[in-house]
Amino acid sequence: MELRGAREKQLKNRRAIETGHNRAVVTGAVFAILFIVLAGRVVDLSLFQGSREPTLVDSPSMGDVVEAVRADIVDRNGVLVATSLPADSLFVDSKAFLEAGEDPTQAALKLARILPELAIDDTVKKLSSGKRFDYLVRTLTPNQKYQVNLLGIPGLDYQSDERRTYPQGPLLAHVLGYTDVDGRGIAGLEQSFNHQLTTPGGKLELSIDVRIQSIMRSALQDAIDEFKAIGGAGIIMDIQSGELLSLVSLPDFDPNNTDTLVGDAGFNRATKGVYEMGSIFKLFNTAMALDSKTVTLNDTFDASKPLKIGRFLINDFHGKNRVLSVPEILVFSSNIGSAQIALEAGTDLQREYMGRLGLLNTASLEIPEVGTPLYPTRWRKANTMTISYGHGIAITPLQLTSAVGAMANGGLLPNPTLLKGNSKDRLPPRRVISEEVSAQMRKLMRLVVLQGSGKKANSAFYRVGGKTGTADKQEGGSYNRRARISSFAGVFPIENPKYAILAMVDEPVGNKKTFGYATAGWVAAPIAKRVVDRVGPMLGLAPSAGEEQAYQPGDPLFIKVKG
């Protein structure tokens, strides 16, 4: 009887092993066919790397193979950026496994060689539990499934599932976000539109252009590498519609592999981070004073000596040490002159205009990662002076881009959006400055690029106007002169502004090429030039033609650099 029982057990084990090997052969053939079918849906799901052009992938129907539960996301040109593919999840029937007489430790070691994410101790517990169902790994790749079947381990089986895939890799990581193992969005648009994406016909069409996103990301990453910075942000916005054609935050991560979410890779500097943006605020200070008729372009202010605030002094980085006109204060980026203009306007008016420009409230955007501005609860005279040149108030790069757009588009503040043609439930742009003042600001912004600190943003093909900003970062209640934010914000083409551009680099370090400087004119302005040169043709912009208006002596916009 014992001999007969031993033979029956041996026969049962042999059948289980043979079944596992047979399943491997059959599954291999099935997956070869399935792989061919899936190739019709996604031509290339390889990860987006470096400066390689983005993969242009269509998203045709899967036919009768598998009906995806979660809808696709595409860019403004229909390029697939997020999709769901059929996958299998591996589970163990521990009772069947144990009845086959398998060794849990040996089986766990074999599985770990194929699936390194498995913790051996946890796997041994699951194999030994006696449960009829316990997940080991969710959403295997076809190759992983094939390799598991080759092991021929009894008690292992699969449940049909769905794997969220991002064909462009990290390119839109902070825009799209990602999903959890059960397919629920837990960041970015995946989270905000979780309900729509799980509804039939819920495909999402973005305002982002992956080509432009790729160019911005590449230029920004090169600058971060060159200046040994810790990160950066880049934005391109249509300043009429508010549509964002590019929104980059670095470092980023690969949403296909959340193990890449290390350090601050998941932090969205473009929309969540709030920073003192420095001298770019001089645009708003000048526009406020002109729009309120506090000053005219002909007015002058004495910038020959520092201004005192309590025990602190307001100085100019490269001071002219003379009386400056209003245009000169902006072009030469005078802190001393800007502070005096702000005092002329007054604290209440400054606060009102900062509110008009959307710089005191949280921006409205379709992702949850949006930062809240920081500004004085008690707005004193000293605050008025420092805010005039972008210190003492911290905002997001997204807010800055919208406000700079309003300087040049006729005075209307664009409402940013990540969705193409998104007009439903959105407030129309609101007027923040007059058309007349906006026309003056366009000329001033162009002069900054022609004669001021923005020279390296000047494109040979498209006229750019804008402003640089360099601000030391606050640490522990004081400013760290070794850590700064260097930014350029502008518009192009300046003669008929269509787009705003922002490039921000976080904690750049100067080098020999920049003579040790890490200021915005050296670090951020060149990014804007590089990007504008490349994206202009993609946007259908004709190169700027004709000679620019020559400002003659006597014209308040005529700037003569002395000494």
Number of C-alpha atoms within 10 A of each C-alpha: 6 7 7 9 10 11 12 12 14 14 11 15 17 13 14 21 16 15 14 21 18 15 16 20 13 12 17 19 13 11 16 11 11 14 12 10 14 16 12 14 17 19 14 14 15 12 16 18 14 14 14 10 13 22 20 17 18 16 18 10 12 17 9 6 11 16 14 19 17 26 21 22 24 23 22 19 15 17 22 23 28 26 22 20 19 21 20 20 19 21 20 26 21 23 16 18 24 17 15 20 14 17 14 20 16 12 19 21 18 15 22 15 12 15 18 10 10 16 14 19 13 12 23 17 14 21 28 19 17 17 14 13 16 17 16 20 17 19 22 20 14 18 12 16 23 19 17 22 22 17 16 19 23 26 21 21 19 18 13 12 20 24 23 25 19 27 25 28 22 23 28 27 26 29 24 23 23 26 21 11 13 12 18 17 20 15 22 22 25 24 19 18 17 20 13 15 22 17 12 11 11 16 18 21 21 27 23 25 20 27 20 23 23 23 21 30 27 20 19 28 24 15 22 24 12 15 20 16 20 15 23 27 26 30 25 31 29 23 30 20 20 27 23 25 25 25 27 28 29 25 23 23 24 23 26 20 13 13 9 14 15 11 9 14 18 21 18 24 30 28 28 22 20 20 24 28 31 27 28 26 27 28 25 25 24 25 23 24 23 23 18 15 11 15 18 16 16 13 13 17 17 14 23 16 16 17 18 12 13 7 5 9 12 17 17 19 10 9 16 18 14 12 15 21 21 25 26 27 22 27 26 22 26 25 27 28 31 27 24 18 27 26 16 13 20 17 17 11 17 22 16 12 21 20 13 17 25 21 23 20 16 17 21 15 17 17 21 16 19 20 22 17 21 18 18 12 6 7 14 12 15 15 19 25 27 21 30 29 30 25 23 20 23 22 26 24 27 28 26 21 29 27 28 29 31 28 30 33 24 22 25 24 28 28 25 25 24 24 20 19 14 16 11 6 6 11 9 13 17 14 15 23 24 17 18 12 21 23 16 18 27 23 18 23 27 26 26 25 25 19 15 22 24 31 23 20 30 23 22 12 18 20 24 31 31 37 33 35 27 26 25 20 21 16 9 7 7 9 13 13 10 11 18 26 25 28 32 30 31 32 34 24 23 22 19 13 21 19 27 31 29 30 31 33 30 22 23 28 20 18 13 7 9 14 9 11 16 24 24 28 24 23 28 32 30 23 27 31 23 18 23 29 16 14 17 18 12 11 14 8 14 11 15 18 10 6 6 9 7 9 11 10 10 9 11 16 21 14 19 9 10 6 4
